[in-house]
């Protein structure tokens, strides 16, 4: 994680990023099941800029999938946009700031249940597997996710009825 954050900073001249997806949970959670860490990518976007898209494009081109960085280290940074992870509007109130040990880069990491809501919104097969592992491991809590779904969500989120049905498909809490 630190290597990717430092590399993203070096290529973009930016020192503050939002990490979404598995990367945010890797930074903030303890005892993460292997299935949740089986990702070669860390998704980031520049924080505090009016238009993070050019920075994300630069990150993709320099240290993204298929880059020399990826081929060298077997992992990469995916420059994404703020709309990539559909989370409750107030997710930042629960986020954690992570600073690399050298103090040069800061990553804003949404809380695990907010990431779980984003995975619930995306609902691809890999998202369902991740969610089931997160719930079983106690990293995400179905009751808390349900409560978050009832808060203000972006217009791009699936409807509440659909999201609650998806949550039910995951099975009983802790199972």
C-alpha positions as CSV (number, residue, x, y, z in Angstrom):
1,X,0.0,0.0,0.0
2,X,2.7,2.5,1.0
3,X,4.6,1.8,-2.2
4,X,1.6,2.4,-4.4
5,X,0.7,5.6,-2.5
6,X,4.2,6.9,-2.9
7,X,4.3,6.0,-6.6
8,X,0.9,7.7,-7.2
9,X,2.2,10.8,-5.4
10,X,5.5,10.8,-7.4
11,X,3.8,10.6,-10.8
12,X,1.0,13.1,-10.0
13,X,2.7,15.6,-7.6
14,X,-0.3,15.1,-5.4
15,X,0.0,13.9,-1.8
16,X,-3.6,13.3,-0.7
17,X,-5.7,10.4,-2.1
18,X,-9.0,8.7,-1.3
19,X,-8.5,4.9,-1.4
20,X,-11.7,2.9,-2.2
21,X,-12.4,-0.8,-2.4
22,X,-10.3,-3.5,-0.8
23,X,-7.4,-1.2,-0.3
24,X,-9.2,0.9,2.2
25,X,-10.1,-2.1,4.2
26,X,-6.6,-3.5,4.1
27,X,-5.4,-0.3,5.7
28,X,-8.1,-0.1,8.4
29,X,-9.1,-3.6,9.4
30,X,-7.4,-6.3,11.3
31,X,-7.4,-10.1,10.5
32,X,-8.6,-9.8,6.9
33,X,-9.5,-13.1,5.2
34,X,-7.2,-14.0,2.3
35,X,-10.1,-13.8,-0.2
36,X,-10.6,-10.2,0.7
37,X,-6.9,-9.4,0.0
38,X,-6.6,-11.2,-3.2
39,X,-6.4,-8.1,-5.4
40,X,-3.5,-6.8,-7.4
41,X,-4.9,-3.3,-7.5
42,X,-5.5,-0.4,-5.2
43,X,-8.1,2.1,-6.3
44,X,-7.4,5.7,-5.6
45,X,-8.4,9.2,-6.7
46,X,-6.9,12.6,-5.8
47,X,-8.5,14.3,-2.9
48,X,-9.1,18.0,-2.6
49,X,-9.0,18.9,-6.3
50,X,-11.8,20.2,-8.5
51,X,-11.3,17.6,-11.2
52,X,-9.4,14.4,-10.2
53,X,-9.9,12.7,-13.6
54,X,-6.7,14.0,-15.2
55,X,-4.7,12.8,-12.1
56,X,-6.4,9.4,-12.3
57,X,-5.6,9.1,-16.0
58,X,-2.0,10.0,-15.3
59,X,-1.8,7.3,-12.5
60,X,-3.4,4.7,-14.8
61,X,-0.9,5.5,-17.6
62,X,2.1,5.4,-15.3
63,X,1.5,2.8,-12.6
64,X,-1.8,1.2,-13.7
65,X,-2.7,-2.2,-15.1
66,X,-0.3,-3.4,-17.7
67,X,2.3,-0.7,-16.9
68,X,6.0,-1.4,-16.2
69,X,5.2,-0.8,-12.6
70,X,2.6,-3.6,-12.7
71,X,4.8,-6.0,-14.6
72,X,7.7,-5.3,-12.2
73,X,5.8,-5.6,-8.9
74,X,2.7,-7.7,-9.8
75,X,0.4,-5.0,-8.4
76,X,-0.8,-1.7,-9.6
77,X,-2.7,1.5,-8.9
78,X,-6.1,2.0,-10.6
79,X,-6.8,5.7,-10.9
80,X,-10.6,6.0,-10.4
81,X,-13.2,8.7,-9.9
82,X,-15.1,9.8,-6.9
83,X,-18.2,8.1,-8.4
84,X,-16.5,4.7,-8.7
85,X,-17.5,3.6,-5.2
86,X,-21.1,4.4,-4.5
87,X,-21.2,5.1,-0.7
88,X,-23.5,7.0,1.6
89,X,-23.2,10.8,1.1
90,X,-21.7,11.2,4.6
91,X,-19.0,8.5,4.3
92,X,-16.2,10.9,5.1
93,X,-17.5,11.4,8.7
94,X,-16.5,7.7,9.3
95,X,-13.3,7.7,7.3
96,X,-9.8,7.2,8.6
97,X,-6.7,9.1,7.5
98,X,-3.7,6.9,6.9
99,X,-0.3,8.6,6.5
100,X,2.6,6.6,5.0
101,X,5.5,6.0,7.4
102,X,7.6,8.6,5.7
103,X,4.8,11.2,6.2
104,X,4.7,12.1,2.5
105,X,1.3,10.8,1.4
106,X,-2.1,10.7,3.1
107,X,-4.8,8.3,2.2
108,X,-8.4,8.8,3.2
109,X,-9.9,5.3,3.8
110,X,-13.6,4.9,4.1
111,X,-14.8,2.7,7.0
112,X,-15.4,-1.0,6.1
113,X,-19.2,-0.8,6.2
114,X,-19.1,2.1,3.7
115,X,-16.9,0.0,1.4
116,X,-19.3,-2.9,1.9
117,X,-22.2,-0.6,0.8
118,X,-20.2,0.2,-2.4
119,X,-19.6,-3.5,-3.0
120,X,-23.4,-4.0,-2.5
121,X,-24.1,-1.3,-5.1
122,X,-21.7,-2.8,-7.6
123,X,-22.9,-6.4,-7.0
124,X,-20.6,-8.2,-9.4
125,X,-19.6,-11.8,-8.6
126,X,-16.3,-10.7,-7.0
127,X,-18.2,-8.1,-4.9
128,X,-20.6,-10.7,-3.6
129,X,-17.7,-13.0,-2.6
130,X,-16.0,-10.1,-0.9
131,X,-19.1,-9.2,1.0
132,X,-19.8,-12.7,2.2
133,X,-16.2,-12.9,3.4
134,X,-16.4,-9.5,5.1
135,X,-19.6,-10.4,6.9
136,X,-18.4,-13.8,8.0
137,X,-15.1,-12.3,9.3
138,X,-17.0,-9.5,11.1
139,X,-15.3,-6.8,9.1
140,X,-18.7,-5.7,7.7
141,X,-21.9,-5.8,9.7
142,X,-25.2,-6.4,7.8
143,X,-27.3,-4.4,10.4
144,X,-24.9,-1.5,10.0
145,X,-24.9,-1.8,6.2
146,X,-28.8,-1.8,6.3
147,X,-28.7,1.4,8.4
148,X,-26.3,3.1,6.0
149,X,-28.5,2.2,3.1
150,X,-31.3,4.2,4.7
151,X,-29.1,7.3,4.8
152,X,-28.7,9.8,2.0
153,X,-27.2,7.9,-1.0
154,X,-26.0,9.2,-4.3
155,X,-28.5,9.3,-7.2
156,X,-26.4,6.7,-9.0
157,X,-27.1,4.1,-6.3
158,X,-29.6,1.3,-7.0
159,X,-32.9,1.7,-5.2
160,X,-33.2,0.9,-1.6
161,X,-35.5,-2.0,-2.2
162,X,-33.0,-3.6,-4.5
163,X,-30.1,-3.0,-2.1
164,X,-32.0,-4.5,0.8
165,X,-32.8,-7.6,-1.3
166,X,-29.1,-7.9,-2.1
167,X,-28.3,-7.6,1.6
168,X,-30.8,-10.4,2.4
169,X,-29.1,-12.6,-0.3
170,X,-25.9,-12.5,1.7
171,X,-27.6,-14.6,4.4
172,X,-28.1,-14.0,8.2
173,X,-25.6,-11.7,9.9
174,X,-22.4,-13.5,11.0
175,X,-23.2,-16.5,8.9
